[in-house]
Amino acid sequence: MKITGADALKKKLRQNATLSDVKHIVKSNTVNMNSKMQKLAPVDTGNMKRSITSEFTDGGLTGTTQPHTDYAGYVEYGTRFQEEQPFVRPAFEEQKKVFINDLNRIMK
């Protein structure tokens, strides 16, 4: 009996394990950013804070978190009548560093 393709199989298994690791990193960083946005969101009625949710696509390789109110952009960037109260950008900037470090860790 002769087995061919063992090296290709090993390589594919290593890639799948890495892909699983990437999905885990995407999920944990998306969830953490969601939490940070909720903590930083200014609260009047709490509607905007409750509207911040996460979604995963591309088989778990893409994570999105965002507020789902019409006025979130006005809160984030301000208007001529109200000061900006950023909660998305600070959460993103903080989580971006963690995400990059996590990806660099599994690439080594």
LINWOQUI-V44950 format. One record per run of one state. SS is the DSSP state (H for helix, E for strand, - for the rest). FROM is the first residue (numbers start at 0). TO is the last residue. If there is no record, write none. Layout:
ss: [SS & SS]
from: [FROM & FROM]
to: [TO & TO]
This chain:
ss: [- & H & - & H & - & E & H & - & E & - & H & - & H & -]
from: [0 & 5 & 40 & 46 & 51 & 52 & 57 & 60 & 61 & 66 & 71 & 77 & 87 & 107]
to: [4 & 39 & 45 & 50 & 51 & 56 & 59 & 60 & 65 & 70 & 76 & 86 & 106 & 107]
